[in-house]
Amino acid sequence: MKIIFIADFFSSELNGGAENNDSVLIEYLKNNGYKIRCIKSHNFDESIYQENDFFIVSNFVALDEKYKALLKKKQYIIYEHDHKYVKRRDVSKYADFVIPKEDFVNEKFYRDAKAVVVLSDVCKKILDKNLNTRNVFNIGCSLWSNKKLDLIASLSTKQKNNKFAIINSNNPIKNTNLAIAYCKKNNIDFDMIELCNHEELLSKLSDYKGLVFFPGVLETFSRISAEAKMLNCKLLTKPKMLGFASEDIFVLSGIELIEEIRERNNKALKLFKSLL
């Protein structure tokens, strides 16, 4: 079976949560006999649409509106990463996550999908509440390769220093300045960790007592928060802003959390396979 995988970016060019999620899914499907062709959303065109019948749509900011409408004549799954059904992609500002009709975008695109796969319980509840459809599936996790989980397990036993870490991101929704201000106000000793490749970031973070992270919008899961807890770091955060915190595994840490994530990853990949 041939599948077109549509995304704004792929992990070879951007080391983001969505891209890392997608890379694990793509590799799994390839290893299970599926022919996967990766297409950047702004490169999707008429010939690709006409010549193929099944599509997985990840981030799709650059996907032409015409193709969103046409895809309903085919079969497609949306792998939902960051609330692209609402203007400004911030659902946290709505009381009880009830979204006014005028603030919805891409509503029909979500409704017409064969399935919408989300990362956490709160994200499923938001879509169920506002779209009232039965095509939303929650996998309850982000996706990591077994190799990456093995690395995290090996780093989780490292001796910690007595400081907290703040990841120095210039992305305004990551609220780096708020984390700094919080530490200063509460006399928390901290270091800044500069962005780097994923393995190096995990290694650096594993040295610290904990991570301070106050996202400005509801994170659909929050890989970095889960990674911090898998590394046996404490997490200073706003749980209501983490999809991860809506899952019962949020109370776990270290090897116990790693093994639970590993099990959920396996179930999630099998779910994708069953939806094809």
Secondary structure, 3 states (H helix, E strand, C coil): CEEEEEECCCCCCCCCHHHHHHHHHHHHHHHCCCEEEEEEHHHCCHHHHHHCCEEEECCCCCCCHHHHHHHHHCEEEEECCCCCCEHHHCCCCCHHHCCCHHHECCHHHHHCCCEEEECCHHHHHHHHHHHCCCCEEECCCCCCCHHHHHHHHHHCCCCCCCCEEEEECCCHHHCHHHHHHHHHHCCCCEEEEECCCHHHHHHHHCCCCEEEECCCCCECCCHHHHHHHHCCCEEEECHHHECHHHCHHHHCCHHHHHHHHHHHHHHHHHHHHHHC
